[in-house]
Amino acid sequence: MREIGAVLFDGFEMLDLYGPLELFSMFRDEFRIVTVAEHTGPVAASGGPATLAETCFDHRDNFDLLLVPGGAGTREQYKNIAMTDWIKRASARAKITMSVCTGSLLLGAAGTLIQRKATTNKLAFDWVVERAPDADWQRSARWVEDGDLFTASGVSAGMDMSLAVIERLLGPKAAQDAANWAEYIRNDNPADDPFAMTGVI
């Protein structure tokens, strides 16, 4: 059983988090999802609804997989030392670290992307790169896999990234099964990025 630490913060993007988690949750004998935030309790998404943080940074930093979403909240969280210090510790212990959208900025602020290939939301690409210049940023990529590090482009790209992680851990049939069960048309080519553009949102 592998535990996934799903990071929450005020203003996280819902699909960044729940798209990947839906796919991992289809293998309940393989993955256990644990929500974690700076403090336990409800954490509001950018769209409004709150998700319950089951544990907090002071209590847990040991997960097999780490999932860091993006969203409007990253614009404050990348300056939050409690967040970035925890990500640094948790990522060092995790076998696989994942980010979606501007969640990669939180990894960059934590120092986990130094000289690592990574991508981010293309509409916020330059804004992220300015704040985390030490990564080897890939402007045209649906997602990027660099060893134990997976970073996805904007929002729904996190689902393609998570299927790539499932394929690595459980095999190609499991990844395709998950896509079929979700009635999701998978993009299995990380270089196929129809949203490779510049600009800031």
N, C-alpha and C positions, 0 to 999 in steps of 0.2 A: 504494500500500500504506500503510495507516494502522496505526501501532503503538499498542497499548493497554498502558498501564502498570497492571498489576494489583497492588495493594498488599497485602502480607502483614504480619501481626504475630501474636504469640502470642495465641491465643484468638479468632481471627477465625471468623466463622460460615461454614460451608462452602457452604450454598446461596446466601448473599449473593454469594459470589465465583463459584462454579462454575455457578450458574444463568445469569447473564448471559454468562459466558465460553463456555458451551456454545452459546448462540445466536450469538454473534459468530463462533465457530469454524466455523460452517457456511459462512462466506464466506472461505475461506482465501486467495483471490486479492485480497481487500479488506482483511483485518485480520491483523495479526501480534500475538500476545499475548506479553508479557514480564512475568514475575513479578519484583517488586522489594520489598525490605525494608531495614531498617536495616543488616542484615548478610546476606551471601550464605549459602546453606545451607538446611537444613530448618527450617521454621517450623510449629509445631503448631497445628492448628485447635482450636476449643473442643470439638469432638467427638472429638479424639484424633489422627487421622491428620495427618501432616506433609506440607507442600508445599514444594518446592524453590524458594528465591528465587534466580533466575538472576543478578540484579545487585543492587547496593545503592545507598543514597542518595548515597554519596560519588562514585559513578561515573556515575549517570544521573539527570537530572531533565527530560529532553526527550522527551515522548510526545505523540502526537496526541490520544489520549483517556486519561483517568485514571479508574480504577475503585477506589473505597475501600469495602470491606465494613464491616459492623458486627460485633457479637458481644461476648461477655463481656470480651474484651481491651480494648475501647474505654474501659473504666472506669479503666484505667491509662494507655493510650496518649494520651488527650487531654491528659495532663500531661507527656508526653514531648516535650521541645523539639526533639529530632532529628526526630521524626515530623512535628510541626506546622510546623516551618520548612521541611522538605522539601515537604510538601503545598502550602504557600504558593508556593514557587518553581515546582513542577511544574504546579500549577493555573494559574498565570499564563502558562505557556508552552503549555498544552494548548488545543486548539480546543474540546473538550468535557470537562467534569469531571462524574463521576457518583459518587453514594454510595448505599448501600443500608443500611436499618435505622439503627442508631446510628452508622454511618460518618459521618452528617451532623454528629455532634458533633466529629469530627476536623476536618471542614471548618470548622466554627464556631470551634474552638480555633485554627485556622490563620488566621482572619480573612477567610476567603473568602466568608462568608455575610452580611456586613454589609449591611443593607437589601436583602437578596435573599430572594425567596420560597423556602421550603424545607419539607420534611416529614421525618418520622422514624418509627421504630417506635412504634405507638400505645400499647403497653403501657409504654413507657419515655418517652413524650412529655414529660411534665412534668419528669422528671429531666434530659432533654437540654436543654429550654428554659431551665431554671435555670442551666445551665452555658454556654449560648451564647445570651444574651438579645438579641443585636443583629440576629438574622435576623427576617424576616417569616414566622413559623411558621404553616403551614397545618395545622390539626388534622384536617380531613377531606379527605384526598387519598390516592389510591393511589400516585401519584407527582406531582412538581411539576417543571415545565419553566420556567426563567427564563433566557432567552437561551442562553448556553453552559453553563448549570448544570442538571443533572438530579439530583433527590434522590428516593429511593423510600422507601416505608413498610417494614414488616417483611418480611424474608426473601424469600418468593416474589414480592413486589411488584417486586423488582429485575428479574425476567424481563420483566414488562410494561414497565418503564422502558427496559430494553435494547432491546426491540422498537420502542419509540418512537424511540430513537436510530437504530436500523437504518433505520426508515422515513424519518427525516430525511435520512440520508446516502445510502441506496440506493433509497428509494422504497417505497410501500405494498405492492407485490407481494413484494418481498424480505422484508419483515417478516412477511407472512402465510405465505410459503413457510417461513420459519424456524420459525414456530409449528406449522405442519403437520408439518414434518419431525420436530420434537420431540414431536409428539402432545400439544401444549399448547393448552388453551383460553384464548385471549388475552382479557384485559380491556383494551380500547383506550380506555376512558374514564378519564382521570386523576382525575376527581372522584368516581368510583364506588368508595368506600372502605368495605367492609363491616366493617372492624375499627376504625372511628373511635371510640375509647373512651379513657378516662384510666386512670391507674394506673402503678405502677412495678414492674418486675421486677428 
